[in-house]
C-alpha cells in the first residue's frame, strides 16, 4: 500500500492546520507506511524560514513531499482574498488532474483534507476525506454531497461534524477521530518557576494563558474583556501573526495583556508550564466554534498538567467533563471573570484531581493512536 496525502494548504505554515498536517505525516511515517504528501507550491510568510516540514516543526521523520505549481496570489493586496483563493485552488486542481497518472499507482490510497480536488477521480482509486468544517452554503453542501459519493470513507474530527455529514451523506462509512497531542513534547516539562524564568515572565503573579489564533469566533475578545478587570492576573494571548488585522485588533482590545505572536511549536509546552490557568474561550455564536472544532490546544492543555477553564459548548464538552476542567458560560465575560477567580482560588486538592484526570485522558489522544484508528478504518473499508 502507498498512501498519498493531498491537502490544499501552504505547508509548512504557522497555523494549527499546518501543525496538524505535520503531526499526521510524522505519525504515518512512524507507522512505516509508504507515504508522500502532495501540496501546492506557495509563497511563504515571514514566520516560515524553511520549506522543510521536519526542520520547521522539529519532526522525528523526514517528510517525503511533492509540490505542484499553482497561481498563488493570496498574499497580494490588490486582489480580493476569496478570488485569490479560488484561483489558487483551481490551478492546483488542474495541475493535479494533469499529473494524476504519474502521481497515482494501482496500490495508492489517498487521504485528503481537500475533497473538492478529488471530485473527478471516481472510485477506481480509494480516497478518504478528513472533514474539519461543514459547507455553509446550500451550493457548497450539494457539491460536497456529490463529491463524497465517490469517497471510500469519511474521517470527522468531532461529533458535531459527524452529525452534519451523516445527514448530508448517510451511506458513506464514517468514523470520528478527534485531534491529538504529541505526548513526547510533554513528557519532561519544566517546573512553573523554571518556565517563567526561561520566558522572562512575572515570577509571582497568576498567569492566565490562551494559545492559538486571535480570531473572534474563538472567543478571544470575551477573554480580553473578562481579564481587563483582573489587575492582579497576567493574561497572555499566544499565537497569530503580528501583521494580521486580527492580531492588531486583539492587541488594541487587550492593552492589559501580553499579546505574543507565533512562536516555534516546541516552545508552546514551556508557556503552558508557566501558566496557572489555561483558557478555551470558544464562542457559541459560531457553529464551527460551538459544534465542529477539535482544537489542538485542547489536547495540549490536557497533557500539560495545568488546570483548564473551558467554554460550555458541545465541541469541548464532547471531550471535557467536570473531572478534567472548570467551565464558564460562553460569550459571557462576567461569568468568565468569576470562574477565572474561582479556579485560581481552588484548593490544591481540587486542582490536582482535575489535572491528573486531564493528563490521564490525554494518553488516549496521541497522534499514534489517532493514526492507527484511521489506518485500520481505511484498510477495512478498502480491502474487506
C-alpha positions as a printed NumPy array, in Angstrom:
array([[  0.   ,   0.   ,   0.   ],
       [  1.133,   3.506,  -0.853],
       [ -0.509,   6.43 ,   0.935],
       [ -0.764,   9.783,  -0.829],
       [ -1.86 ,  12.624,   1.461],
       [ -3.263,  15.563,  -0.538],
       [ -4.047,  18.903,   1.029],
       [ -4.542,  22.348,  -0.475],
       [ -2.663,  24.209,   2.268],
       [  0.501,  26.284,   2.433],
       [  2.885,  23.865,   4.071],
       [  4.632,  24.245,   6.364],
       [  2.787,  27.145,   7.962],
       [  2.475,  28.809,  11.359],
       [ -1.198,  27.907,  11.879],
       [ -2.788,  24.975,  13.681],
       [ -3.8  ,  23.306,  10.401],
       [ -0.136,  23.113,   9.378],
       [  0.856,  21.567,  12.693],
       [ -1.99 ,  19.051,  12.444],
       [ -0.908,  18.051,   8.94 ],
       [  2.728,  17.753,  10.027],
       [  1.909,  15.563,  13.02 ],
       [ -0.229,  13.284,  10.856],
       [  2.67 ,  12.982,   8.385],
       [  5.019,  12.101,  11.234],
       [  2.623,   9.509,  12.644],
       [  2.02 ,   7.876,   9.24 ],
       [  5.77 ,   7.651,   8.697],
       [  6.38 ,   6.226,  12.179],
       [  3.797,   3.566,  11.3  ],
       [  6.184,   2.538,   8.47 ],
       [  3.767,   3.484,   5.704],
       [  4.98 ,   4.179,   2.148],
       [  3.939,   7.799,   2.34 ],
       [  4.063,  11.06 ,   0.351],
       [  2.294,  14.364,   0.902],
       [  1.145,  16.45 ,  -2.064],
       [  0.699,  20.206,  -1.538],
       [  0.591,  23.376,  -3.648],
       [  3.777,  25.343,  -4.218],
       [  3.014,  28.544,  -2.286],
       [  4.896,  31.673,  -1.266],
       [  5.845,  31.659,   2.394],
       [  5.303,  34.305,   5.073],
       [  7.924,  35.997,   7.199],
       [  7.391,  33.467,  10.03 ],
       [  8.354,  30.443,   7.919],
       [ 12.044,  30.457,   7.043],
       [ 12.25 ,  26.958,   5.568],
       [ 10.241,  24.789,   3.198],
       [ 11.263,  21.635,   5.09 ],
       [  8.491,  20.484,   7.468],
       [ 10.948,  18.43 ,   9.503],
       [ 13.059,  21.488,  10.281],
       [ 10.134,  23.848,  10.847],
       [  8.165,  21.55 ,  13.174],
       [ 11.198,  19.647,  14.521],
       [  9.66 ,  16.348,  13.432],
       [ 11.227,  12.984,  14.14 ],
       [ 10.808,  11.904,  10.492],
       [ 11.834,  13.36 ,   7.139],
       [  8.602,  14.043,   5.215],
       [  8.539,  12.987,   1.531],
       [  6.837,  15.938,  -0.117],
       [  5.722,  16.746,  -3.658],
       [  4.732,  20.287,  -4.598],
       [  2.545,  21.253,  -7.548],
       [  2.644,  24.687,  -9.097],
       [ -0.412,  26.896,  -8.844],
       [ -1.374,  30.55 ,  -9.256],
       [ -0.62 ,  31.95 ,  -5.811],
       [ -1.956,  35.497,  -5.347],
       [ -3.137,  35.067,  -1.771],
       [ -0.598,  37.488,  -0.293],
       [ -1.331,  40.236,  -2.832],
       [ -3.494,  43.075,  -1.545],
       [ -4.734,  44.163,  -4.971],
       [ -6.892,  41.065,  -5.42 ],
       [ -9.799,  40.109,  -3.124],
       [ -8.958,  37.176,  -0.855],
       [-11.816,  34.883,  -1.989],
       [-10.918,  35.456,  -5.657],
       [ -7.26 ,  34.68 ,  -4.989],
       [ -8.235,  31.522,  -3.105],
       [-10.473,  30.254,  -5.922],
       [ -7.734,  30.882,  -8.495],
       [ -5.139,  29.113,  -6.358],
       [ -7.449,  26.147,  -5.716],
       [ -8.5  ,  25.856,  -9.355],
       [ -4.931,  25.881, -10.685],
       [ -3.781,  23.359,  -8.066],
       [ -6.76 ,  21.172,  -9.057],
       [ -5.946,  21.425, -12.772],
       [ -2.257,  20.656, -12.267],
       [ -3.118,  17.628, -10.151],
       [ -5.509,  16.413, -12.83 ],
       [ -2.811,  16.76 , -15.477],
       [ -0.3  ,  14.799, -13.413],
       [ -2.56 ,  12.27 , -11.692],
       [ -1.388,   9.275, -13.743],
       [  2.182,   9.911, -12.644],
       [  1.196,  10.503,  -9.025],
       [ -1.277,   7.657,  -8.545],
       [ -0.382,   3.97 ,  -8.887],
       [ -2.518,   0.848,  -8.604],
       [ -1.707,   0.358,  -4.931],
       [ -2.34 ,   4.002,  -3.953],
       [ -4.768,   5.051,  -1.226],
       [ -5.477,   8.769,  -0.935],
       [ -6.088,  10.695,   2.266],
       [ -7.139,  14.322,   1.96 ],
       [ -8.376,  17.431,   3.726],
       [ -9.444,  18.866,   0.319],
       [-12.254,  16.71 ,  -1.04 ],
       [-13.185,  19.005,  -3.928],
       [ -9.844,  18.393,  -5.615],
       [-10.683,  14.67 ,  -5.901],
       [-14.2  ,  15.071,  -7.301],
       [-13.207,  13.78 , -10.746],
       [-11.332,  10.67 ,  -9.562],
       [-14.281,   8.322,  -9.321],
       [-13.981,   5.099,  -7.304],
       [-11.032,   3.494,  -9.071],
       [ -8.591,   4.891,  -6.507],
       [ -9.949,   4.653,  -2.926],
       [ -9.818,   8.025,  -1.189],
       [-10.743,   9.202,   2.279],
       [-11.745,  12.689,   3.354],
       [-10.834,  14.188,   6.741],
       [-13.563,  16.744,   7.47 ],
       [-12.673,  19.779,   9.601],
       [-15.556,  22.021,   8.544],
       [-19.01 ,  21.714,   7.011],
       [-20.072,  23.753,   3.966],
       [-22.015,  26.864,   4.963],
       [-23.901,  27.448,   1.706],
       [-26.525,  25.29 ,   0.063],
       [-24.44 ,  25.105,  -3.114],
       [-21.407,  24.021,  -1.116],
       [-23.402,  21.266,   0.555],
       [-24.769,  19.999,  -2.769],
       [-21.29 ,  19.952,  -4.296],
       [-19.841,  18.206,  -1.242],
       [-22.597,  15.589,  -1.306],
       [-21.925,  14.87 ,  -4.981],
       [-18.171,  14.685,  -4.346],
       [-18.459,  12.321,  -1.387],
       [-20.42 ,   9.775,  -3.446],
       [-17.022,   8.825,  -4.862],
       [-15.229,   8.646,  -1.497],
       [-14.381,   5.38 ,   0.248],
       [-14.75 ,   6.855,   3.714],
       [-15.061,   9.918,   5.893],
       [-12.996,  10.869,   8.956],
       [-14.667,  13.556,  11.096],
       [-12.718,  15.472,  13.736],
       [-15.741,  15.929,  16.02 ],
       [-19.196,  14.638,  16.846],
       [-20.702,  17.884,  15.538],
       [-19.093,  17.468,  12.119],
       [-20.103,  13.796,  12.   ],
       [-23.784,  14.568,  12.686],
       [-23.917,  17.093,   9.865],
       [-22.242,  14.785,   7.365],
       [-24.475,  11.911,   8.467],
       [-27.454,  13.954,   7.298],
       [-25.696,  15.008,   4.1  ],
       [-24.16 ,  11.656,   3.11 ],
       [-25.749,   8.922,   5.258],
       [-24.316,   5.98 ,   3.297],
       [-20.616,   6.807,   3.469],
       [-18.557,   4.858,   6.054],
       [-17.645,   7.331,   8.802],
       [-15.522,   7.477,  11.941],
       [-14.865,  10.217,  14.486],
       [-11.173,  10.873,  15.177],
       [-10.553,  13.863,  17.404],
       [ -7.321,  15.761,  17.008],
       [ -4.414,  14.79 ,  19.213],
       [ -1.228,  15.731,  21.044],
       [  2.432,  14.768,  20.782],
       [  2.871,  13.257,  24.243],
       [  6.658,  13.191,  23.899],
       [  6.711,  17.001,  23.917],
       [  5.019,  16.955,  27.329],
       [  6.972,  14.145,  28.955],
       [  9.589,  16.394,  30.586],
       [  8.007,  19.782,  31.222],
       [  9.925,  22.327,  33.283],
       [  8.583,  23.486,  36.635],
       [  6.455,  26.629,  36.692],
       [  9.308,  28.679,  38.152],
       [ 11.83 ,  27.379,  35.625],
       [  9.462,  28.012,  32.697],
       [  8.773,  31.587,  33.834],
       [ 12.452,  32.295,  34.281],
       [ 13.207,  30.974,  30.79 ],
       [ 10.403,  33.057,  29.241],
       [ 11.104,  36.142,  31.401],
       [  7.559,  36.187,  32.76 ],
       [  6.444,  37.625,  36.122],
       [  7.586,  35.127,  38.776],
       [  4.73 ,  35.546,  41.261],
       [  1.557,  36.851,  39.574],
       [ -1.014,  34.269,  38.429],
       [ -0.837,  33.718,  34.662],
       [ -3.917,  33.038,  32.538],
       [ -2.967,  31.737,  29.092],
       [ -4.665,  31.296,  25.724],
       [ -2.791,  29.698,  22.818],
       [ -3.913,  29.857,  19.216],
       [ -5.096,  32.237,  16.523],
       [ -6.676,  35.523,  17.703],
       [ -9.955,  35.065,  15.837],
       [-13.203,  36.426,  17.222],
       [-15.075,  33.138,  16.765],
       [-12.568,  31.505,  19.098],
       [-13.797,  33.737,  21.927],
       [-10.584,  35.714,  22.474],
       [-12.39 ,  39.047,  22.892],
       [-14.58 ,  37.584,  25.616],
       [-11.397,  36.589,  27.41 ],
       [ -9.874,  40.031,  26.827],
       [-12.912,  41.729,  28.348],
       [-13.048,  39.297,  31.275],
       [ -9.419,  39.805,  32.27 ],
       [ -9.375,  43.591,  31.839],
       [-10.701,  43.947,  35.387],
       [ -8.284,  41.446,  36.921],
       [ -5.232,  43.639,  37.589],
       [ -3.551,  41.011,  39.762],
       [ -3.543,  38.497,  36.912],
       [ -1.161,  38.372,  33.94 ],
       [ -3.079,  37.453,  30.779],
       [ -1.201,  36.062,  27.784],
       [ -2.506,  35.545,  24.255],
       [ -0.01 ,  33.404,  22.375],
       [ -0.303,  32.966,  18.611],
       [ -1.1  ,  34.673,  15.344],
       [  0.904,  36.924,  13.055],
       [  1.767,  40.415,  14.262],
       [  0.962,  41.83 ,  10.798],
       [ -2.551,  40.374,  10.665],
       [ -5.57 ,  42.564,  11.357],
       [ -6.986,  40.071,  13.9  ],
       [ -3.8  ,  40.225,  15.969],
       [ -3.752,  44.04 ,  15.853],
       [ -7.423,  44.173,  16.821],
       [ -6.832,  41.935,  19.824],
       [ -3.801,  43.955,  20.896],
       [ -5.996,  47.08 ,  20.965],
       [ -8.821,  45.286,  22.802],
       [ -6.456,  43.847,  25.427],
       [ -3.887,  46.536,  26.308],
       [ -3.595,  44.953,  29.765],
       [ -2.444,  41.636,  28.303],
       [  0.686,  40.267,  26.694],
       [ -0.2  ,  39.588,  23.065],
       [  2.632,  37.462,  21.717],
       [  2.778,  36.387,  18.06 ],
       [  3.72 ,  32.989,  16.708],
       [  6.495,  31.058,  18.453],
       [  8.031,  27.736,  17.352],
       [  5.77 ,  24.915,  18.429],
       [  8.327,  23.287,  20.7  ],
       [  8.135,  26.426,  22.869],
       [  4.378,  26.122,  23.434],
       [  4.718,  23.45 ,  26.171],
       [  7.067,  25.814,  28.05 ],
       [  4.422,  28.556,  28.011],
       [  1.804,  26.069,  29.206],
       [  4.092,  25.   ,  32.039],
       [  4.479,  28.654,  33.084],
       [  0.718,  29.215,  33.41 ],
       [ -1.681,  28.856,  36.321],
       [ -4.812,  28.508,  34.186],
       [ -5.361,  27.577,  30.517],
       [ -8.399,  29.017,  28.735],
       [-10.58 ,  27.584,  25.961],
       [-12.959,  30.53 ,  25.351],
       [-14.914,  29.148,  22.362],
       [-17.828,  31.294,  21.243],
       [-21.292,  29.712,  20.998],
       [-22.277,  32.176,  18.276],
       [-20.344,  30.397,  15.537],
       [-21.183,  26.78 ,  14.582],
       [-17.516,  25.932,  13.978],
       [-16.554,  27.025,  17.483],
       [-19.747,  25.704,  19.09 ],
       [-20.101,  22.302,  17.434],
       [-17.448,  21.418,  14.866],
       [-13.971,  22.155,  16.155],
       [-11.479,  19.784,  17.733],
       [ -8.779,  22.266,  18.782],
       [ -5.204,  21.08 ,  19.087],
       [ -4.809,  23.325,  22.127],
       [ -7.432,  21.261,  23.978],
       [ -5.301,  18.117,  23.859],
       [ -2.116,  20.012,  24.631],
       [ -3.838,  21.57 ,  27.634],
       [ -4.861,  18.095,  28.814],
       [ -1.264,  16.871,  28.676],
       [  0.244,  19.951,  30.325],
       [ -0.582,  19.29 ,  33.97 ],
       [ -2.186,  22.739,  34.296],
       [ -5.856,  23.436,  35.153],
       [ -8.261,  24.188,  32.297],
       [-11.179,  26.606,  32.125],
       [-13.388,  25.944,  29.095],
       [-16.453,  27.409,  27.459],
       [-19.523,  25.237,  27.955],
       [-20.076,  24.357,  24.29 ],
       [-20.714,  20.891,  22.777],
       [-17.465,  20.813,  20.783],
       [-15.468,  20.974,  24.024],
       [-17.868,  19.027,  26.247],
       [-17.654,  16.053,  23.893],
       [-14.116,  15.656,  25.266],
       [-14.036,  17.506,  28.58 ],
       [-16.054,  16.825,  31.737],
       [-16.115,  18.351,  35.228],
       [-13.459,  15.813,  36.187],
       [-10.849,  17.468,  33.972],
       [-11.97 ,  21.076,  33.617],
       [-13.668,  24.127,  35.051],
       [-16.387,  25.653,  32.844],
       [-17.976,  29.036,  32.143],
       [-20.954,  30.327,  30.135],
       [-19.882,  31.   ,  26.534],
       [-19.665,  34.63 ,  25.383],
       [-20.254,  35.81 ,  28.965],
       [-17.264,  37.867,  30.082],
       [-18.643,  38.423,  33.592],
       [-19.053,  34.704,  34.215],
       [-15.643,  34.04 ,  32.693],
       [-14.127,  36.598,  35.046],
       [-15.867,  34.959,  38.013],
       [-14.799,  31.454,  37.017],
       [-11.172,  32.568,  36.491],
       [-11.109,  33.865,  40.049],
       [-12.743,  30.704,  41.388],
       [-10.343,  28.442,  39.506],
       [ -7.283,  30.388,  40.648],
       [ -8.517,  30.206,  44.257],
       [ -9.391,  26.495,  44.149],
       [ -7.773,  24.193,  46.657],
       [ -4.589,  22.331,  45.706],
       [ -6.503,  19.065,  46.162],
       [ -9.157,  20.086,  43.617],
       [ -6.55 ,  21.326,  41.147],
       [ -4.527,  18.14 ,  41.492],
       [ -7.581,  15.95 ,  40.915],
       [ -8.534,  17.8  ,  37.714],
       [ -5.028,  17.946,  36.253],
       [ -4.45 ,  14.257,  36.998],
       [ -7.709,  13.3  ,  35.273],
       [ -6.836,  15.578,  32.336],
       [ -3.396,  14.038,  31.937],
       [ -4.863,  10.534,  32.022],
       [ -7.355,  11.485,  29.315],
       [ -4.584,  12.931,  27.139],
       [ -2.982,   9.476,  26.941],
       [ -5.901,   8.33 ,  24.776],
       [ -5.382,  11.182,  22.313],
       [ -1.897,  10.67 ,  20.929],
       [ -1.149,  11.074,  17.222],
       [ -0.014,   7.446,  17.199],
       [ -3.41 ,   6.203,  18.404],
       [ -5.27 ,   8.537,  16.064],
       [ -3.286,   7.365,  13.056],
       [ -3.738,   3.71 ,  13.982],
       [ -7.515,   4.232,  14.169],
       [ -7.548,   5.928,  10.76 ],
       [ -5.309,   3.35 ,   9.064],
       [ -7.43 ,   0.466,  10.383],
       [-10.54 ,   2.227,   9.082],
       [ -9.002,   2.805,   5.653],
       [ -7.743,  -0.741,   5.28 ],
       [-11.042,  -2.247,   6.424],
       [-13.062,  -0.008,   4.102],
       [-10.809,  -0.759,   1.124],
       [ -9.931,  -4.438,   1.403],
       [-12.724,  -6.134,   3.354]])
